Amino acid sequence: MFDVKILARSFVNWQRSMHYRIGLLRALSILFCASLMLACTAQTPREEAANSAPQPESSQHHTVALLGATGMVGGYLLEAALRRGYTVRALARNPAKLAQFGRRITIITGDARDPAVIRELLLGSDVVVSALGPVKADGDASRLINTTVTRNVLEAMPSEDISLYIAVSGAAVVMPGDQRNLLGWWIRTLAQVGLRGALQDKQAEYDLLADSDVNWTLVRCPLIDPQPFDSPPLVSLKTPPAFRVRAGEVAQFMMKQLDARDFVRQGPFLGSRDLGI
Ligand SMILES: NC(=O)c1ccc[n+]([C@@H]2O[C@H](COP(=O)([O-])OP(=O)(O)OC[C@H]3O[C@@H](n4cnc5c(N)ncnc54)[C@H](OP(=O)(O)O)[C@@H]3O)[C@@H](O)[C@H]2O)c1
């Protein structure tokens, strides 16, 4: 009888403590989600709203060597460069993917891991723009793609007197001066768990550039939506200002940098307004 009473009392205590723990967990989850939503909607810190309207033309002419033109972001970059009247030399492993551009661009056929292909791509160019990244279908061959290709570009830049190398990077890449808020920490944690290999490659790409003496800008993007320009992206040097960004806004920001040079040897984070999580 005595044992049954003790057993009953321990069961009630255990139930109470379980309720307490579940309650605490619930409260923490709500607190976490609320702060995440706040971080996303408050859009802070906002150091600069990039240019105020789409810019169809540029005051200066550029010959752009474009990597990744057959990809999602690269497609927006190609359109943006042509709209601004630039001459485009685009690299493609499969030139048929760019057939619709006909004679409006020069296509260099080849694999970006080949230094000779990069030297040919850069011939006569004054800036290099890249949205090149790992492709799932390439399997292991894509493991160190960004460091391999960036090394090739750095080797080829001096002989063409290239003035800027601007490339898409990830919002989880760390640089000196970062002051990540909760959203920034969360984005980095997600990438460390789900995109570890690609993140290591992109971090090593940054190290290569930081050790070089060329002018570079790494545009650190969170999740990129295949959407056109809507409004100028939010830009911060400290922490990602949003969880997502529109590809059209990334493309316009990057093209603007060919003249503005606001972020030379820096890694601005971009984000879009009104996209949410
Ligand atoms: N999408 C996102 O949410 C997101 C977020 C943050 C950062 N990023 C980064 O942004 C960049 C662009 O992303 P995305 O979504 O536009 O990628 P994507 O659609 O997969 O495009 C990748 C591009 O790289 C090219 N490429 C890959 N390996 C190559 C090689 N060995 N030689 C020549 N070209 C090669 C591909 O060419 P083929 O057509 O021949 O395969 C394609 O044009 C990547 O660096 C990515 O990591 C993306």
The ligand as a MOL file (V3000), in Angstrom:
LIG
                    3D

  0  0  0     0  0            999 V3000
M  V30 BEGIN CTAB
M  V30 COUNTS 48 52 0 0 0
M  V30 BEGIN ATOM
M  V30 1 N 20.3540 29.9480 -55.1980 0
M  V30 2 C 20.4940 30.3770 -53.9530 0
M  V30 3 O 19.5420 30.4000 -53.1260 0
M  V30 4 C 21.8320 30.9070 -53.4950 0
M  V30 5 C 21.9540 31.5290 -52.2610 0
M  V30 6 C 23.1840 32.0690 -51.8750 0
M  V30 7 C 24.2820 31.9560 -52.7040 0
M  V30 8 N 24.1360 31.3170 -53.9090 0 CHG=1
M  V30 9 C 25.3080 31.2320 -54.7930 0
M  V30 10 O 25.0400 32.0050 -55.9480 0
M  V30 11 C 25.6840 31.4570 -57.0920 0
M  V30 12 C 24.6430 31.2380 -58.1980 0
M  V30 13 O 23.6140 30.4170 -57.7130 0
M  V30 14 P 22.5330 29.8150 -58.7180 0
M  V30 15 O 21.3930 29.3620 -57.8840 0
M  V30 16 O 22.3010 30.7570 -59.8420 0 CHG=-1
M  V30 17 O 23.3220 28.5170 -59.2520 0
M  V30 18 P 23.0050 27.6130 -60.5560 0
M  V30 19 O 21.6930 27.9680 -61.1460 0
M  V30 20 O 23.2350 26.2000 -60.1480 0
M  V30 21 O 24.1470 28.0510 -61.5820 0
M  V30 22 C 25.4650 27.6260 -61.4400 0
M  V30 23 C 26.2320 28.0860 -62.6630 0
M  V30 24 O 27.6060 27.7140 -62.5230 0
M  V30 25 C 28.0000 27.0660 -63.7520 0
M  V30 26 N 29.0820 26.1060 -63.5150 0
M  V30 27 C 29.2100 25.2130 -62.5010 0
M  V30 28 N 30.3350 24.5010 -62.6530 0
M  V30 29 C 30.9240 24.9650 -63.7740 0
M  V30 30 C 32.1230 24.6280 -64.4390 0
M  V30 31 N 32.9500 23.6750 -63.9770 0
M  V30 32 N 32.4360 25.3180 -65.5670 0
M  V30 33 C 31.6240 26.2650 -66.0550 0
M  V30 34 N 30.4680 26.6390 -65.4630 0
M  V30 35 C 30.1300 25.9890 -64.3500 0
M  V30 36 C 26.7480 26.3580 -64.2210 0
M  V30 37 O 26.9010 26.0090 -65.5870 0
M  V30 38 P 26.0890 24.7820 -66.2700 0
M  V30 39 O 24.7980 25.3970 -66.7730 0
M  V30 40 O 26.9820 24.3310 -67.3520 0
M  V30 41 O 25.8610 23.7430 -65.2000 0
M  V30 42 C 25.7250 27.4670 -63.9720 0
M  V30 43 O 25.7780 28.4210 -64.9970 0
M  V30 44 C 26.3350 30.1610 -56.5960 0
M  V30 45 O 27.6700 30.4320 -56.2570 0
M  V30 46 C 25.5570 29.8340 -55.3390 0
M  V30 47 O 26.3070 29.0480 -54.4400 0
M  V30 48 C 22.9580 30.8050 -54.3330 0
M  V30 END ATOM
M  V30 BEGIN BOND
M  V30 1 1 1 2
M  V30 2 2 2 3
M  V30 3 1 2 4
M  V30 4 1 4 5
M  V30 5 2 4 48
M  V30 6 2 5 6
M  V30 7 1 6 7
M  V30 8 2 7 8
M  V30 9 1 8 9
M  V30 10 1 8 48
M  V30 11 1 9 10
M  V30 12 1 9 46
M  V30 13 1 10 11
M  V30 14 1 11 12
M  V30 15 1 11 44
M  V30 16 1 12 13
M  V30 17 1 13 14
M  V30 18 2 14 15
M  V30 19 1 14 16
M  V30 20 1 14 17
M  V30 21 1 17 18
M  V30 22 2 18 19
M  V30 23 1 18 20
M  V30 24 1 18 21
M  V30 25 1 21 22
M  V30 26 1 22 23
M  V30 27 1 23 24
M  V30 28 1 23 42
M  V30 29 1 24 25
M  V30 30 1 25 26
M  V30 31 1 25 36
M  V30 32 1 26 27
M  V30 33 1 26 35
M  V30 34 2 27 28
M  V30 35 1 28 29
M  V30 36 1 29 30
M  V30 37 2 29 35
M  V30 38 1 30 31
M  V30 39 2 30 32
M  V30 40 1 32 33
M  V30 41 2 33 34
M  V30 42 1 34 35
M  V30 43 1 36 37
M  V30 44 1 36 42
M  V30 45 1 37 38
M  V30 46 2 38 39
M  V30 47 1 38 40
M  V30 48 1 38 41
M  V30 49 1 42 43
M  V30 50 1 44 45
M  V30 51 1 44 46
M  V30 52 1 46 47
M  V30 END BOND
M  V30 END CTAB
M  END
